[in-house]
Amino acid sequence: MTASSVSAPVNTALPGSGPRSLFGPCVRGKLIRVAQIAAALALFGLAWEAIVVLFGIKPHYVPRLSLILQAVAATPQAYIDGFLRTMAEALIGFAAGAVFGVTVGIAFFRMRVLRDMVFPLFVISQTIPVIAFGALIVLWFGNTLLAKAVIAFYVTFFPVTVNTLVGLNAIDPRQTALMRSFGASPRQLLWRLQFPSALPQIFVALRLAASLSLVGAIVGEWFGDTVGLGVLLLQAMFNENAVGLWAALLACALLGTLFYGCIAALEKHIVFWGAEQ
């Protein structure tokens, strides 16, 4: 075989398929977004530190961010355990409240008599301060994770129920009539038209419930517990430890932000046709 009879290798790679295109536009956009958020947080931290130093703000009011981070680094396990415990309480309460709220909202939509009978009781239940309700729940279940989850459930289910009902009632009657003209059953109407159309309203409530469930879990920990962000807040307050108080507040803010961000990301993935902003 001669050298001339050997065909040259053909480059079948598509333009732009080399190492530079390892990350697609979507991935690159997400990386840029993460970098922007990290830069914004870094600038916020620097501004915090500079403002406290330049204006001579006393640590009793607003300590330097570096002092807060040092306090967290001194006892990291306490903050990790508290973060995970409060997250578990809020997550269980949120999940139970979301499922219960959506289910009851659908039931109210389908059965008007049930709505007229039970919905006023839901409204009355929300007039009870969460502190008073929390005391009763702790009396029933003790200082357990379940008690904190029940309190988180209490502040979560109502907005989900209301928004589910609002979203289902907002369906265009002409769309319902069109599907019925094609022989759609009530179940098909619910899962193919009504529930998907109500999802934007439901996710509005879920984003709100994500924050409320965290509030419920922290309030529940104030009735007596040994682990949790609410416990860290109380301990810092009783000891007049401003740095520890700010450290616990930042941990609560981080947990709330992560929780809200997860719900928002889930909304963007599920309600891809146009979730409410």
Secondary structure in CASP SS format (residue, H / E / C, confidence):
PFRMAT SS
TARGET T0000
AUTHOR 0000-0000-0000
METHOD secondary structure of the structure
MODEL  1
M C 1.00
T C 1.00
A H 1.00
S H 1.00
S H 1.00
V C 1.00
S C 1.00
A C 1.00
P C 1.00
V C 1.00
N C 1.00
T C 1.00
A C 1.00
L C 1.00
P C 1.00
G C 1.00
S C 1.00
G C 1.00
P H 1.00
R H 1.00
S H 1.00
L C 1.00
F C 1.00
G C 1.00
P H 1.00
C H 1.00
V H 1.00
R H 1.00
G H 1.00
K H 1.00
L H 1.00
I H 1.00
R H 1.00
V H 1.00
A H 1.00
Q H 1.00
I H 1.00
A H 1.00
A H 1.00
A H 1.00
L H 1.00
A H 1.00
L H 1.00
F H 1.00
G H 1.00
L H 1.00
A H 1.00
W H 1.00
E H 1.00
A H 1.00
I H 1.00
V H 1.00
V H 1.00
L H 1.00
F C 1.00
G C 1.00
I C 1.00
K C 1.00
P C 1.00
H C 1.00
Y C 1.00
V C 1.00
P C 1.00
R C 1.00
L H 1.00
S H 1.00
L H 1.00
I H 1.00
L H 1.00
Q H 1.00
A H 1.00
V H 1.00
A H 1.00
A H 1.00
T C 1.00
P H 1.00
Q H 1.00
A H 1.00
Y H 1.00
I H 1.00
D H 1.00
G H 1.00
F H 1.00
L H 1.00
R H 1.00
T H 1.00
M H 1.00
A H 1.00
E H 1.00
A H 1.00
L H 1.00
I H 1.00
G H 1.00
F H 1.00
A H 1.00
A H 1.00
G H 1.00
A H 1.00
V H 1.00
F H 1.00
G H 1.00
V H 1.00
T H 1.00
V H 1.00
G H 1.00
I H 1.00
A H 1.00
F H 1.00
F H 1.00
R H 1.00
M C 1.00
R H 1.00
V H 1.00
L H 1.00
R H 1.00
D H 1.00
M H 1.00
V H 1.00
F H 1.00
P H 1.00
L H 1.00
F H 1.00
V H 1.00
I H 1.00
S H 1.00
Q C 1.00
T C 1.00
I C 1.00
P C 1.00
V H 1.00
I H 1.00
A H 1.00
F H 1.00
G H 1.00
A H 1.00
L H 1.00
I H 1.00
V H 1.00
L H 1.00
W H 1.00
F H 1.00
G C 1.00
N C 1.00
T C 1.00
L H 1.00
L H 1.00
A H 1.00
K H 1.00
A H 1.00
V H 1.00
I H 1.00
A H 1.00
F H 1.00
Y H 1.00
V H 1.00
T H 1.00
F H 1.00
F H 1.00
P H 1.00
V H 1.00
T H 1.00
V H 1.00
N H 1.00
T H 1.00
L H 1.00
V H 1.00
G H 1.00
L H 1.00
N H 1.00
A C 1.00
I C 1.00
D C 1.00
P H 1.00
R H 1.00
Q H 1.00
T H 1.00
A H 1.00
L H 1.00
M H 1.00
R H 1.00
S H 1.00
F C 1.00
G C 1.00
A C 1.00
S C 1.00
P H 1.00
R H 1.00
Q H 1.00
L H 1.00
L H 1.00
W H 1.00
R H 1.00
L H 1.00
Q H 1.00
F H 1.00
P H 1.00
S H 1.00
A H 1.00
L H 1.00
P H 1.00
Q H 1.00
I H 1.00
F H 1.00
V H 1.00
A H 1.00
L H 1.00
R H 1.00
L H 1.00
A H 1.00
A H 1.00
S H 1.00
L H 1.00
S H 1.00
L H 1.00
V H 1.00
G H 1.00
A H 1.00
I H 1.00
V H 1.00
G H 1.00
E H 1.00
W C 1.00
F C 1.00
G C 1.00
D C 1.00
T C 1.00
V C 1.00
G C 1.00
L H 1.00
G H 1.00
V H 1.00
L H 1.00
L H 1.00
L H 1.00
Q H 1.00
A H 1.00
M H 1.00
F H 1.00
N C 1.00
E C 1.00
N C 1.00
A H 1.00
V H 1.00
G H 1.00
L H 1.00
W H 1.00
A H 1.00
A H 1.00
L H 1.00
L H 1.00
A H 1.00
C H 1.00
A H 1.00
L H 1.00
L H 1.00
G H 1.00
T H 1.00
L H 1.00
F H 1.00
Y H 1.00
G H 1.00
C H 1.00
I H 1.00
A H 1.00
A H 1.00
L H 1.00
E H 1.00
K H 1.00
H H 1.00
I H 1.00
V C 1.00
F C 1.00
W C 1.00
G C 1.00
A C 1.00
E C 1.00
Q C 1.00
END
